[in-house]
Amino acid sequence: MSTSEHATAPDVSDLAADLREAGERRADLEARVKERGETRLERLADAYRGAERLLDRYEDRATDYDDFAGFVEFQDAFVEFVEGLDDDLPEREAFEAADETFQKSRLTEEDFEAAREALAPAREAATLLDRYREARERFGERRHEARQRADELDERCEELEGLLALGATDLDVPVEELREPVEAYNASVREAFKQFRREKSARELLSLVDEAADRPFVDFRAPPTRLLEYVRESEVGEEPVTTLLEYADYSNQKLGHYVEAPHELQRHVATNRSYLDRLDGEPLTFAWPPRPASEVEFRAKEYQRVLGGFAPDETVARLREVRDAARDAERYGDLREAAHVLDRLGDGERERLEDGSLARELAETRVARDELREALAAVD
């Protein structure tokens, strides 16, 4: 179901109606419980449940002609139970009436049925409290659901209002003018770094990353200090990172054929595998949708200083294309604004903005939201 359908579907009206109904039922039962006293009803409910337990426990024995002991035991138990009830217990006479039905020399199932009928006033009063608590719980659930849905509709209204505000942006400008150089540079620097990582020594790679990590807007994470010291001081640091990671998978016995101190390689390389595995050229790329022109120019300046350590001329040339695009501030601003709008609109939403369906969805969502808010206000 789409967000629009969700906002205007009949279930919103159904939820508001359920909430109002649950609120009315809770209020009605609450008034009835307060009138009789919740504490008094709780005492009555306990008494009624006690009587029911006795009836259920003894009915088969007390009505069995061959179980005289069960009959006597039940009569004594029920008399003792009724006599133990408080004199001011609501509906106490119902328990006394039930007891009267058992004052016989023999009991039948009909007697137990009559006793339960005599207890009907107590049962109705006792179940009032249960019905009130169930109604209160149901009302709480419906109110929570309505509040949650109303909040969701609020968020959707804000989202739609934001999308409609984008309608003033010129979306016909050729965003590709900016996207193409950015994507071309990003692809080039990723490949250049991948080749550098694959072919050059771990010492060269980590030294470059360590220096680059100190530059503003270059988001490399500096190498762990002991790892950097290890590749700088150890002969195996002349091998590429990919080779070191391969060595780290060897047993110490096999690794002894390749390095002088297998334990040292394991301690410094294997423990930093995650860092080395994730090391790529991504920190030297540009985000899309693009950042402000001033930031792009500054990044390009910082990136170029790092590229000099590993990238071919082609990558540097593509970087300059991105920088030059950002220097035309007015043109770049138009392209950037359109790129951000298109990114926010997502698939199909540009068409919905242009044909008016987003505006219609906003109107419908507001109606649904307001209906729930009104229902909530009425029961709070």
C-alpha positions in Angstrom: 0.0 0.0 0.0 1.4 3.4 -0.9 1.7 6.2 1.6 -1.1 8.1 -0.1 -3.4 5.1 0.1 -2.4 4.5 3.7 -3.2 8.1 4.6 -6.7 8.2 3.1 -7.8 4.5 3.4 -11.0 3.7 5.2 -9.0 2.2 8.1 -8.2 5.8 9.3 -11.9 6.5 9.7 -12.5 3.1 11.2 -9.8 3.7 13.7 -11.3 7.1 14.7 -14.7 5.4 15.1 -13.2 2.5 17.1 -11.5 5.1 19.4 -14.7 7.0 20.0 -16.6 3.8 20.7 -13.9 2.5 23.0 -13.8 5.9 24.8 -17.6 5.9 25.3 -17.6 2.3 26.6 -14.8 3.0 29.0 -16.5 6.2 30.3 -19.8 4.4 30.8 -18.3 1.5 32.7 -16.0 3.7 34.7 -19.1 5.7 35.9 -20.9 2.5 36.9 -17.8 1.2 38.7 -17.3 4.5 40.6 -21.0 4.6 41.5 -20.7 1.2 43.2 -17.1 1.6 44.4 -14.1 -0.2 42.8 -12.9 -1.6 46.1 -16.3 -3.0 47.0 -16.7 -4.5 43.6 -13.2 -6.1 44.0 -14.3 -7.7 47.3 -17.5 -9.0 45.6 -15.5 -10.4 42.6 -13.2 -12.3 45.0 -16.2 -13.7 46.8 -18.0 -14.7 43.7 -14.9 -16.4 42.3 -14.6 -18.3 45.6 -18.1 -19.5 45.4 -17.7 -20.6 41.8 -14.6 -22.6 42.8 -16.5 -24.5 45.4 -19.4 -25.3 43.0 -17.0 -26.5 40.3 -14.9 -28.5 42.8 -17.8 -30.3 44.5 -20.6 -30.6 42.0 -19.8 -34.1 40.8 -19.2 -35.5 44.3 -22.1 -33.7 46.0 -24.6 -35.0 43.4 -23.2 -38.6 43.6 -25.5 -40.7 45.7 -22.7 -43.0 46.5 -20.4 -40.2 47.8 -22.1 -39.2 51.0 -18.8 -37.9 52.4 -18.5 -35.6 49.5 -22.0 -34.3 49.9 -21.4 -33.5 53.6 -18.0 -32.0 53.0 -19.5 -29.6 50.4 -22.4 -28.5 52.5 -20.1 -27.7 55.4 -17.6 -25.9 53.1 -20.3 -23.8 51.5 -22.0 -22.8 54.8 -18.6 -21.9 56.2 -17.8 -19.9 53.1 -21.0 -17.9 53.3 -20.8 -17.3 57.0 -17.3 -16.0 56.5 -18.4 -13.2 54.1 -18.5 -9.7 55.5 -21.9 -8.5 56.5 -21.6 -5.4 54.3 -20.6 -7.3 51.2 -22.6 -6.1 48.2 -25.1 -8.7 47.0 -24.5 -10.8 50.1 -28.1 -12.0 49.9 -27.3 -13.7 46.6 -24.7 -16.0 48.4 -27.3 -16.7 51.1 -29.9 -17.6 48.5 -27.4 -20.0 46.9 -26.7 -21.6 50.3 -30.5 -22.1 50.8 -30.7 -24.3 47.7 -28.2 -26.7 49.3 -30.0 -27.2 52.6 -31.4 -30.6 51.5 -30.7 -34.2 52.3 -29.8 -34.9 48.7 -28.5 -32.6 45.9 -28.9 -32.8 42.1 -27.4 -31.0 39.2 -30.6 -28.9 39.1 -29.8 -27.6 42.6 -26.3 -26.4 41.5 -28.0 -24.8 38.5 -30.4 -23.0 40.8 -27.6 -21.9 43.0 -25.7 -20.4 40.1 -29.0 -18.7 39.1 -29.2 -17.3 42.6 -25.7 -16.0 42.3 -26.5 -14.1 39.1 -26.7 -10.6 40.8 -23.3 -11.2 42.3 -22.0 -12.5 39.0 -23.2 -9.4 37.2 -21.7 -7.0 39.7 -18.4 -8.9 39.8 -18.1 -9.1 36.1 -18.7 -5.3 35.9 -15.2 -4.8 37.2 -13.7 -7.2 34.6 -15.6 -5.5 31.8 -14.4 -2.1 33.0 -10.8 -3.2 33.0 -11.1 -4.8 29.6 -12.7 -1.6 28.3 -10.0 0.5 29.8 -7.3 -1.7 28.2 -9.0 -1.7 24.8 -9.3 2.1 25.0 -5.6 2.5 25.8 -4.7 0.3 22.9 -6.9 2.3 20.5 -5.7 5.6 21.8 -2.0 4.5 21.4 -2.7 3.3 17.9 -4.5 6.5 16.9 -1.7 8.7 18.3 0.9 6.7 16.5 -1.0 6.9 13.2 -1.7 10.6 13.7 2.1 11.2 14.2 2.8 9.2 11.1 0.4 11.4 9.1 2.0 14.5 10.6 5.3 13.3 9.3 3.9 12.6 5.9 2.3 16.0 5.7 5.7 17.6 6.5 7.4 15.4 3.9 4.8 16.3 1.2 4.9 20.0 2.1 8.7 19.8 1.6 8.4 18.1 -1.7 5.8 20.6 -2.9 8.1 23.4 -1.9 10.6 22.0 -4.4 8.2 22.6 -7.2 9.8 26.0 -7.8 13.1 24.5 -8.7 14.1 24.3 -12.4 14.4 20.5 -12.9 15.1 20.8 -16.6 18.7 21.9 -16.2 21.2 19.3 -17.5 22.3 17.8 -14.2 24.5 15.4 -16.2 26.9 18.3 -16.7 27.8 17.9 -13.1 27.1 14.2 -12.5 29.3 12.9 -15.4 32.6 14.5 -14.2 31.9 13.6 -10.6 31.2 9.9 -11.5 34.1 9.8 -13.9 36.5 11.1 -11.3 35.2 8.8 -8.6 35.5 5.7 -10.7 39.0 6.8 -11.8 40.3 7.4 -8.3 38.8 4.2 -6.9 40.6 2.2 -9.6 43.8 4.1 -9.2 43.8 3.4 -5.5 43.0 -0.2 -6.0 45.9 -0.6 -8.3 48.2 1.2 -5.9 47.1 -1.0 -3.1 47.6 -4.1 -5.2 51.0 -3.2 -6.6 52.9 -1.0 -4.2 54.4 -2.0 -0.8 52.4 -1.8 2.4 55.0 0.6 3.6 54.2 3.1 0.8 50.5 2.6 1.0 50.2 3.1 4.8 52.6 6.0 4.8 50.5 7.8 2.1 47.3 7.1 4.1 48.9 8.3 7.3 49.9 11.6 5.7 46.5 12.0 4.0 44.6 11.4 7.2 45.9 14.7 8.5 44.4 16.7 5.7 41.0 18.4 6.2 38.2 16.8 4.2 40.2 13.7 3.4 38.4 11.1 5.4 41.1 8.4 5.7 41.4 6.8 9.1 45.0 6.8 10.1 46.7 3.4 10.3 47.1 1.9 13.8 50.4 3.1 15.1 52.0 -0.3 15.8 50.9 -1.6 12.3 52.5 1.5 10.7 55.7 1.0 12.7 55.8 -2.7 11.8 55.6 -2.2 8.0 58.2 0.6 8.2 60.7 -1.3 10.2 60.2 -4.9 9.0 61.5 -6.2 5.7 58.1 -7.8 4.9 56.7 -4.2 4.8 58.1 -4.1 1.2 55.3 -6.5 0.2 51.9 -5.3 -0.9 49.1 -5.3 1.6 47.3 -8.1 -0.3 50.4 -10.3 0.2 50.5 -9.5 3.9 46.9 -10.5 4.3 47.6 -13.7 2.5 50.5 -14.4 4.8 48.3 -13.8 7.8 46.2 -16.8 6.8 49.2 -19.2 6.9 50.2 -21.4 9.8 53.2 -20.2 11.7 55.2 -23.2 10.3 54.4 -22.3 6.7 54.8 -18.5 7.4 58.3 -19.2 8.7 59.4 -19.8 5.1 58.5 -16.2 4.2 59.2 -14.0 7.2 61.7 -14.0 10.0 59.2 -13.5 12.8 55.8 -15.2 12.0 54.4 -14.2 15.4 55.1 -10.5 14.8 53.2 -10.6 11.4 50.3 -12.3 13.0 50.2 -9.8 15.9 50.3 -6.7 13.7 48.6 -7.8 10.4 46.0 -10.4 11.4 44.7 -8.3 14.3 44.2 -5.3 11.9 42.6 -7.3 9.0 39.4 -5.4 9.1 41.2 -2.1 8.8 43.3 -3.3 5.9 40.4 -5.0 4.1 38.4 -1.8 4.1 41.2 0.4 2.9 40.1 1.8 -0.4 39.9 5.1 -2.4 36.4 6.1 -1.1 37.8 8.8 1.1 39.0 10.6 -2.0 35.7 10.7 -3.8 33.0 13.3 -4.1 29.5 12.8 -2.7 26.3 12.8 -4.8 24.1 14.9 -4.6 27.0 17.3 -4.6 28.2 19.4 -1.7 28.5 23.2 -1.8 30.9 24.7 -4.4 33.3 26.0 -1.8 33.6 22.6 -0.1 34.1 20.9 -3.5 36.9 23.3 -4.4 38.6 22.8 -1.1 38.3 19.1 -1.3 39.7 19.1 -4.9 42.7 21.0 -3.6 43.3 18.6 -0.8 42.6 15.5 -3.0 45.1 16.7 -5.6 47.9 16.8 -3.0 47.2 13.1 -2.1 46.7 12.0 -5.7 50.3 13.1 -6.5 51.5 10.1 -4.4 49.8 7.4 -6.5 47.3 8.4 -9.2 47.9 8.7 -13.0 47.6 11.9 -14.9 44.1 10.9 -16.1 42.7 10.8 -12.6 44.2 14.2 -11.8 42.7 15.6 -15.0 39.3 14.3 -14.1 39.7 15.9 -10.7 40.3 19.3 -12.3 37.1 18.9 -14.3 35.1 18.6 -11.1 37.0 21.6 -9.6 36.4 23.7 -12.7 32.6 22.9 -12.6 32.4 24.1 -9.0 34.2 27.4 -9.9 31.3 28.6 -12.0 29.3 29.4 -8.9 26.0 30.4 -10.5 25.8 27.5 -12.9 27.0 25.0 -10.3 24.4 26.3 -7.8 21.6 25.7 -10.3 22.8 22.2 -11.1 23.4 21.3 -7.5 20.0 22.5 -6.4 18.3 20.4 -9.2 20.4 17.4 -8.2 19.3 17.6 -4.6 15.7 18.1 -5.6 15.8 15.1 -7.9 17.5 13.0 -5.2 14.7 13.9 -2.7 11.9 13.3 -5.2 13.0 9.8 -6.0 11.5 7.5 -8.7 8.2 8.7 -10.0 7.7 11.6 -7.6 8.8 14.2 -10.1 5.9 13.1 -12.3 3.6 13.1 -9.3 4.7 16.6 -8.4 4.0 17.8 -11.9 0.6 16.2 -12.4 -0.7 17.4 -9.0 -1.1 14.0 -7.3 1.3 15.0 -4.5 -0.8 18.1 -3.8 -3.9 15.9 -3.7 -2.2 13.4 -1.4 -1.3 16.2 1.0 -4.9 17.4 1.2 -6.2 13.9 1.8 -3.5 13.2 4.4 -4.4 16.4 6.3 -8.0 15.4 6.4 -7.2 11.9 7.7 -4.8 13.4 10.3 -7.3 16.0 11.5 -10.0 13.3 11.9 -7.8 11.3 14.2 -6.7 14.4 16.1 -10.3 15.4 16.7 -11.2 11.9 17.8 -8.3 12.0 20.2 -9.2 15.4 21.6 -12.8 14.1 22.2 -11.7 11.2 24.4 -8.7 12.8 26.2 
